[in-house]
Amino acid sequence: MADIKCAALVYIKDEQLLLVKVRELEKYYLPGGKIEDGEEPLAAVLREVQEELNVELEQDKVHYLGCVEGPAYPQNATVSLECFTYKGSLAQAVEHNEITGLRYFDLAHSEMIAPAVLVLIDKLNSQELIYEK
């Protein structure tokens, strides 16, 4: 069972995955964050994307992708990511609040990507999770 429960946005554009980083941390992770007590994962991803990217997602364009568990970063714990996709545009997304980096990565391993995101990428590449465009 995961120590940390989060809701995360999986947004792929031109075969590249949108990732963010916080403050001085080296690795990039999915936009999103911890699910608060009593909060539904969908509500958490909507709130977190607003906080991190200054974007209000259109709820009818948000779709559940699946759950991924992996090593938390930078904590020594396990994180459960309730992943959602978005069928709209994030062209207006900007670094907001604690976010200090925002960039797109190829769907391949990178030393700059957090471990739980690498688990997600493996599941997408092996088609255990199907990302519909």
C-alpha positions, -999 to 999 in steps of 0.1 A, spaced: 0 0 0 13 34 -9 25 59 17 15 89 -3 -17 93 -25 -16 118 -53 -36 129 -83 -16 136 -114 -21 149 -150 -7 129 -178 -6 153 -208 11 141 -240 16 165 -270 35 154 -301 46 122 -284 61 142 -255 50 141 -218 45 174 -199 65 173 -166 72 199 -139 98 204 -112 96 221 -78 121 246 -65 157 232 -63 147 195 -69 166 180 -99 139 155 -112 107 163 -131 74 148 -122 37 149 -133 17 180 -126 -5 173 -96 -1 166 -59 -14 150 -27 -50 142 -24 -64 159 7 -85 141 33 -121 136 20 -111 149 -15 -119 130 -46 -89 124 -70 -106 143 -98 -111 173 -76 -74 171 -65 -61 170 -100 -83 200 -110 -70 220 -79 -34 210 -83 -32 219 -120 -47 253 -112 -21 258 -84 9 245 -104 2 256 -140 -23 284 -135 -48 265 -158 -84 258 -151 -91 224 -167 -125 219 -183 -138 190 -162 -157 173 -191 -123 170 -209 -106 153 -180 -106 115 -181 -93 88 -157 -63 69 -171 -54 46 -142 -34 42 -111 4 38 -109 25 30 -79 62 37 -76 90 52 -56 82 87 -43 106 115 -51 124 128 -31 110 110 -1 119 74 8 83 62 4 59 47 -21 35 70 -40 2 61 -56 -6 83 -86 -43 85 -97 -36 96 -133 -59 117 -155 -56 128 -191 -69 161 -206 -84 164 -240 -80 202 -241 -50 225 -247 -24 234 -221 -8 260 -244 -14 286 -217 3 266 -189 30 285 -170 52 279 -140 31 290 -110 35 289 -72 62 264 -63 69 252 -99 103 263 -112 105 242 -144 80 230 -170 90 210 -201 81 182 -224 100 149 -224 102 121 -249 84 89 -237 118 74 -228 138 70 -196 157 100 -185 178 107 -154 158 139 -150 125 121 -145 112 110 -111 110 72 -105 72 69 -103 69 87 -136 93 62 -152 69 35 -140 40 53 -158 61 57 -190 69 19 -189 31 12 -186 23 36 -215 51 21 -237 40 -15 -230 3 -4 -234 -7 -15 -199 -22 20 -198 -38 33 -230 -34 71 -236 -61 81 -261 -54 113 -280 
